[in-house]
């Protein structure tokens, strides 16, 4: 379990703010903390080392410094993906699954998400396109929340980190409160706090050139309600 935080937009005193936000999720990653700060974007990461123990430091940048990622989770098929990328001529500097995600994005863009098998949430800053991308795994195992203040997008693995940002308050959302009392939980993207949203499972959000786009990259396929039951078919076959 790791934790990460970040922002996209002009932030005054970004370094201290990022450190404070990261401190709020430090319990998620006791092994080390790391930061990336630029004029347009920033990332903070609290790491629990699982894969690439010695060289998977985060936030992680590519060789050119144009792509930087903060990642939480684990990619189960990263070995296969890494070999496919090597076959295309790509070289790897680490043994980390985080670098696989970084290079897969460089190869495929957003479409890389459909190849990832695992539980994850990550933020990826694409300096070339001036694009911030947030993504979450298909089942929503790893958390990711976001809010805006003063024209800046802030995001974090836990809401408490967002509450460190001036202008983001813990004002209760009455509709979410009703959902909590009725359903035991708010319905995403709502959270208990007004103005703070949860990125839904199997969803990617991109912010680029002042436009925010949110889309699902995967949907669970349900069979038609009148489709034959595979269990019933199997039982009939066994009885013959």
C-alpha positions in Angstrom: 0.0 0.0 0.0 1.5 3.3 -1.1 0.0 6.8 -1.1 0.4 9.7 -3.5 -0.8 13.3 -3.8 -0.4 16.0 -6.4 -1.7 19.1 -8.2 -2.0 20.5 -11.7 -2.0 24.2 -12.1 -0.1 27.2 -10.7 0.5 26.8 -7.0 2.2 29.3 -4.7 4.7 27.7 -2.2 4.1 24.3 -3.9 7.0 22.6 -2.1 5.7 23.0 1.4 2.1 22.3 0.4 3.2 19.1 -1.4 5.1 18.0 1.7 2.2 18.6 3.9 -0.2 16.7 1.7 2.3 13.8 1.5 2.7 13.8 5.3 -1.1 13.1 5.5 -0.6 9.8 3.6 2.8 8.9 5.1 1.3 5.9 7.0 0.5 4.3 3.6 4.2 4.2 2.7 6.8 3.9 5.5 9.8 3.1 3.3 10.5 6.4 1.7 9.0 9.7 0.5 9.7 11.5 -2.8 8.6 14.6 -4.6 8.4 16.1 -8.0 7.7 19.9 -8.3 7.5 22.0 -11.5 5.8 25.3 -12.4 2.8 23.4 -13.8 2.4 20.2 -11.8 3.6 18.4 -8.7 3.6 14.9 -7.3 4.3 13.5 -3.8 4.7 9.8 -3.0 4.9 7.8 0.2 6.2 4.3 -0.8 5.7 0.9 0.6 8.2 -1.1 -1.5 6.8 -4.3 -3.1 8.2 -4.6 -6.6 11.6 -3.2 -7.6 12.6 -2.8 -3.9 15.9 -1.1 -4.5 15.3 1.0 -7.7 11.6 1.7 -7.8 11.8 5.2 -6.3 8.9 7.5 -6.9 7.7 9.8 -8.3 9.4 8.1 -11.3 10.4 9.9 -14.5 11.4 8.5 -17.9 14.8 9.1 -19.4 13.9 12.3 -21.1 12.1 13.8 -18.0 9.0 14.4 -20.0 6.9 11.8 -18.3 6.5 11.5 -14.5 4.3 9.1 -12.6 3.2 8.5 -9.0 1.8 5.0 -8.7 0.0 3.0 -6.0 -0.7 -0.7 -6.4 0.6 -3.7 -8.3 0.5 -4.8 -11.9 0.2 -8.6 -12.0 1.2 -9.0 -15.6 4.1 -6.5 -15.6 6.7 -9.2 -16.6 4.8 -10.1 -19.8 4.2 -6.4 -20.6 7.9 -5.6 -20.0 9.0 -8.4 -22.4 6.6 -7.2 -25.1 8.0 -3.7 -24.8 11.6 -5.0 -24.9 10.7 -6.8 -28.1 9.8 -3.3 -29.5 13.2 -2.0 -28.6 12.5 -0.4 -25.3 15.1 -0.5 -22.5 14.4 -0.6 -18.8 16.4 1.0 -16.0 14.6 -0.6 -13.1 12.8 -3.9 -12.1 9.7 -2.0 -11.1 6.2 -2.4 -12.4 5.9 1.4 -12.2 8.4 1.8 -15.0 6.4 -0.7 -17.1 3.3 1.6 -16.7 5.3 4.6 -17.6 6.8 3.1 -20.8 3.5 1.5 -21.8 1.9 4.9 -21.6 4.7 6.3 -23.7 4.0 3.6 -26.3 0.2 3.6 -26.3 -1.1 6.7 -24.5 -4.4 6.2 -22.6 -5.0 2.9 -24.4 -2.3 1.3 -22.1 -5.0 1.0 -19.4 -6.8 -1.8 -21.3 -3.6 -4.0 -21.0 -3.1 -3.5 -17.3 -4.0 -6.5 -15.0 -3.8 -5.4 -11.4 -5.1 -3.1 -8.7 -3.8 0.4 -9.1 -4.3 4.1 -9.0 -1.8 6.5 -10.5 -1.2 10.1 -11.6 0.9 10.7 -14.7 2.2 14.1 -15.8 2.9 14.4 -19.5 5.0 17.5 -19.9 5.0 17.2 -23.7 1.3 17.5 -24.0 0.9 19.5 -20.7 -1.6 16.8 -19.7 -2.3 15.4 -16.2 -3.9 11.9 -16.3 -5.5 10.1 -13.3 -6.5 6.5 -13.6 -7.9 3.8 -11.3 -8.1 0.0 -11.6 -11.2 -1.8 -12.9 -12.6 -2.8 -9.5 -11.6 0.4 -7.7 -9.4 -1.5 -5.2 -7.0 1.4 -4.9 -8.5 4.8 -3.8 -8.1 8.2 -5.6 -9.9 11.4 -4.8 -9.7 14.9 -6.3 -10.9 18.5 -5.8 -10.4 21.9 -7.4 -9.5 25.2 -5.7 -8.5 28.4 -7.3 -8.4 26.9 -10.7 -6.0 24.1 -9.6 -6.7 20.4 -9.6 -5.6 18.6 -6.5 -5.7 14.8 -6.0 -4.7 12.3 -3.4 -5.0 8.7 -2.2 -6.9 9.9 0.9 -9.3 12.8 1.5 -7.4 14.0 4.5 -4.5 15.0 2.2 -6.9 17.2 0.2 -8.0 18.9 3.4 -4.5 20.3 3.8 -5.1 22.5 0.7 -6.3 26.1 1.4 -9.7 26.5 -0.1 -10.7 22.9 0.3 -12.9 22.4 3.3 -14.6 19.6 5.1 -18.1 20.8 4.4 -20.6 18.0 4.5 -22.5 17.1 1.4 -26.1 16.6 2.5 -27.0 14.3 -0.4 -24.0 12.1 0.3 -25.0 12.1 4.0 -28.5 10.8 3.1 -26.9 8.1 0.9 -24.6 7.1 3.8 -27.6 6.7 6.2 -29.6 4.9 3.5 -27.0 2.8 1.6 -24.1 2.8 4.1 -21.9 4.7 1.6 -22.1 7.6 -0.7 -22.5 6.8 -4.4 -19.4 7.6 -6.3 -18.3 10.1 -7.5 -19.8 11.7 -4.4 -17.9 11.7 -1.1 -19.1 12.8 2.3 -17.5 16.2 1.6 -18.9 18.8 -0.8 -16.5 19.6 -3.6 -14.4 16.4 -3.1 -15.0 13.6 -5.6 -13.9 10.0 -5.9 -12.5 8.9 -9.2 -14.7 6.0 -10.1 -13.4 2.5 -10.8 -12.3 1.7 -14.4 -12.1 5.4 -15.1 -9.5 7.7 -16.5 -9.5 11.5 -16.1 -7.4 13.8 -18.2 -6.9 17.5 -17.9 -5.3 19.2 -20.9 -5.5 22.7 -22.3 -8.1 23.7 -19.8 -10.4 20.8 -20.6 -11.2 18.0 -18.3 -12.3 14.6 -19.8 -13.5 11.7 -17.8 -14.3 8.3 -19.3 -14.7 4.7 -18.4 -12.0 2.5 -20.1 -13.7 -0.8 -19.1 -17.2 -2.1 -18.4 -18.3 -5.4 -17.0 -20.3 -7.3 -19.6 -23.5 -8.7 -18.3 -25.3 -11.5 -20.3 -28.9 -10.9 -21.4 -31.4 -11.7 -18.7 -32.9 -14.5 -20.9 -29.5 -16.0 -21.8 -29.1 -19.7 -20.9 -27.4 -20.3 -17.6 -24.0 -21.9 -18.0 -24.5 -23.6 -14.6 -27.8 -25.1 -15.8 -26.2 -26.3 -19.0 -23.4 -27.9 -17.1 -25.8 -29.7 -14.8 -27.8 -31.0 -17.7 -24.7 -32.3 -19.4 -23.5 -34.0 -16.3 -26.8 -35.7 -15.8 -26.8 -37.2 -19.3 
